[in-house]
Amino acid sequence: MEKGRRKKIRYIQKMPVIGQFSPRGKPGRPDEIELKIDEYEAIKLADFQGYDQTEGAMAMGISRPSFGRILRAGRKIVANALVNGKIIKIRTSNVQVGVRQRNFPIKDRGANETSTLLSQLREEALRRSITKFSRVQTTKK
């Protein structure tokens, strides 16, 4: 059992299609390293899709500092695997994951797209809080 506060749910766009990456050309069975699903999502949002840390944090439903810590940890794991020729296995581990029903587009660094993403995320957050509030109201009756 882990100590401390329970981790907040981290939202991902969808589960990865590929669960592991292995290096070629290394004799024998390479060592394995685990990349948590939230680290994978942070790397995907920041490095592949081009979102900044604030937008990535909003997409995952976490704070910006948490997103930064998750992103740093994920990058360190990927760098370790690349430099030392290790297999990367993507796992959910001890993270609570919520899967979103839509994919966010790859960012074109245009202000128009950023405002669209932010408005989508705000709308979804508002919808979640309304749903949560209505559940609380119905259980009190």
C-alpha positions as CSV (number, residue, x, y, z in Angstrom):
1,M,0.0,0.0,0.0
2,E,1.3,3.4,-1.0
3,K,1.6,6.2,1.5
4,G,0.4,9.8,0.9
5,R,-2.4,11.3,-1.1
6,R,-4.2,9.3,-3.7
7,K,-3.2,10.2,-7.2
8,K,-5.6,12.3,-9.3
9,I,-7.0,10.6,-12.4
10,R,-4.8,11.4,-15.4
11,Y,-6.8,11.5,-18.7
12,I,-5.3,10.1,-21.9
13,Q,-6.6,10.4,-25.4
14,K,-6.5,6.6,-26.0
15,M,-4.5,3.6,-25.1
16,P,-1.4,3.2,-27.2
17,V,-1.6,0.7,-30.0
18,I,1.9,-0.6,-29.4
19,G,2.8,-1.8,-25.9
20,Q,6.5,-2.1,-26.2
21,F,9.5,-1.0,-28.3
22,S,12.7,-3.1,-28.6
23,P,16.1,-2.2,-30.0
24,R,17.6,-4.2,-32.8
25,G,21.2,-5.2,-33.1
26,K,21.9,-5.8,-29.5
27,P,22.9,-9.4,-28.9
28,G,21.0,-11.4,-26.2
29,R,17.9,-10.2,-24.4
30,P,18.1,-6.5,-23.7
31,D,17.1,-5.1,-20.3
32,E,13.6,-3.7,-19.9
33,I,12.4,-0.4,-18.6
34,E,8.8,0.6,-17.8
35,L,7.2,3.8,-19.1
36,K,4.0,4.6,-17.3
37,I,0.9,5.4,-19.4
38,D,0.8,9.0,-18.0
39,E,4.5,9.5,-18.9
40,Y,3.7,8.2,-22.4
41,E,0.8,10.6,-22.7
42,A,2.8,13.6,-21.5
43,I,5.6,12.9,-24.0
44,K,3.0,12.5,-26.8
45,L,1.2,15.7,-25.9
46,A,4.4,17.8,-25.5
47,D,6.8,16.4,-28.0
48,F,4.7,14.8,-30.7
49,Q,1.5,17.0,-30.7
50,G,3.3,20.2,-29.8
51,Y,1.3,21.4,-26.8
52,D,2.9,23.5,-24.1
53,Q,2.9,22.3,-20.5
54,T,-0.2,24.3,-19.5
55,E,-2.3,22.9,-22.4
56,G,-0.9,19.3,-21.8
57,A,-1.8,19.6,-18.1
58,M,-5.4,20.7,-19.0
59,A,-5.7,17.8,-21.5
60,M,-4.7,15.3,-18.8
61,G,-6.7,17.0,-16.1
62,I,-3.7,17.6,-13.8
63,S,-1.8,20.6,-12.6
64,R,1.0,22.2,-14.7
65,P,3.7,21.3,-12.2
66,S,2.5,17.7,-12.1
67,F,2.6,17.6,-15.9
68,G,6.2,18.9,-15.9
69,R,7.3,16.3,-13.4
70,I,5.6,13.5,-15.3
71,L,7.1,14.8,-18.6
72,R,10.6,14.9,-17.1
73,A,10.4,11.4,-15.7
74,G,9.1,10.0,-19.1
75,R,11.9,11.7,-21.1
76,K,14.5,10.4,-18.7
77,I,13.1,6.8,-19.1
78,V,13.1,7.1,-22.9
79,A,16.6,8.6,-22.9
80,N,17.9,5.7,-20.7
81,A,16.3,3.2,-23.1
82,L,17.8,4.8,-26.2
83,V,21.3,5.3,-24.8
84,N,21.5,1.8,-23.1
85,G,19.6,-0.2,-25.7
86,K,16.7,-1.2,-23.4
87,I,13.2,-2.4,-24.2
88,I,10.5,0.2,-23.4
89,K,7.3,-1.4,-22.0
90,I,4.3,0.9,-21.7
91,R,2.3,0.0,-18.6
92,T,-0.6,1.5,-16.6
93,S,1.2,0.7,-13.3
94,N,-0.3,2.4,-10.2
95,V,-1.9,5.3,-12.1
96,Q,-5.6,6.0,-12.3
97,V,-6.4,6.5,-16.0
98,G,-9.4,8.0,-17.6
99,V,-9.7,7.7,-21.4
100,R,-11.2,10.7,-23.4
101,Q,-13.4,10.0,-26.3
102,R,-11.7,12.4,-28.7
103,N,-8.2,12.9,-29.9
104,F,-6.6,16.4,-29.8
105,P,-5.1,17.5,-33.1
106,I,-1.3,17.9,-33.6
107,K,-0.7,21.6,-32.9
108,D,0.2,24.0,-35.7
109,R,1.3,26.7,-33.2
110,G,-1.5,28.8,-34.5
111,A,-3.4,30.9,-31.9
112,N,-6.7,29.8,-33.4
113,E,-6.1,26.2,-32.7
114,T,-4.9,26.9,-29.2
115,S,-8.0,28.8,-28.3
116,T,-10.1,26.0,-29.8
117,L,-8.3,23.4,-27.6
118,L,-8.6,25.6,-24.5
119,S,-12.3,26.2,-25.1
120,Q,-12.9,22.4,-25.7
121,L,-11.1,21.6,-22.4
122,R,-12.9,24.3,-20.5
123,E,-16.3,23.0,-21.8
124,E,-15.4,19.5,-20.9
125,A,-14.3,20.5,-17.4
126,L,-17.6,22.5,-16.9
127,R,-19.6,19.5,-18.1
128,R,-17.8,17.2,-15.6
129,S,-18.4,19.6,-12.7
130,I,-22.1,19.9,-13.6
131,T,-22.4,16.1,-13.8
132,K,-20.5,15.8,-10.4
133,F,-22.7,18.5,-8.8
134,S,-25.9,16.8,-10.1
135,R,-24.8,13.4,-8.7
136,V,-24.1,15.0,-5.3
137,Q,-27.6,16.7,-5.3
138,T,-29.4,13.4,-6.2
139,T,-27.6,11.5,-3.4
140,K,-28.5,14.1,-0.8
141,K,-32.2,13.7,-1.5
